[in-house]
C-alpha cells in the first residue's frame, strides 16, 4: 500500500482546452452519470488538500477556485505555468479533465513516487510517450515554464531534460499494477461514446 499522499499537495484540473475535435466543451460531457469535470474534481480531492480548476472563470467559477492563464492561448504548458504560479504547495498534481479512466489508486502511487525524490517533475511514460497531463510538478518548474513561454515555446516534454525529472516507465507502471489504458483521453465523439459504454452511462 502506498502512502495516501505527500503531506501537502494541490490538485489542478486542466480544463482550458479548446475541445476542437470534440465540438463541445469536454469538461461538461457526462461519463458514468457525471461530467468529466465533476469526476476529475472528485478524483483529485482523494489525494490533494486543495483542488483548483485551470480554465475560463466565466465557465468554471461555480465549481470552485479557478486559475486564469497568465499566457493565454498557449496550451497545456500555459495552464501548468499558471497553476504553479498560483500554488502555495511544493507538490502539485496536474490532471487533464478528459482522463476518465484514472483512479485514486494511481494518483496515490504517483504522489508517493514524487515524495520519494527531489525531482521537479514526476511523470509517467508509456509507449505513446510522456503523460505530462497526469503528473506531479514541484513549484520550481514554474521558472522553466516561464522561460519557455517567453521564448514562444509551448512543448512540455522538451522541458523535462532541463530539470531533475523522475520518469515512471511503462514497465514500472505495469509492475505496480496499472494498465496503460488508464491514460486514454477523450478527443472525439467516438471516444466519448466508447467511454460511456465502458463506464455504464
Secondary structure, 3 states (H helix, E strand, C coil): CCCCCCCCEEEEEECCCCCCCCCCCHHHCEECCEEHHHHHHHHHHCCCCEEEEECCHHHHHHHCCEECCCCCCCHHHHHHHHHHHHCCCCEEEEEECCCCCCCHHHHHHHHHHHHCCCCCEEEEEECCEEEEEEEEEECCHHHHHHHHHHCCCCCCHHHHHHCCEEEEEHHHHHHCCCCHHHHCCCCCHHHHHHHHHHCCC
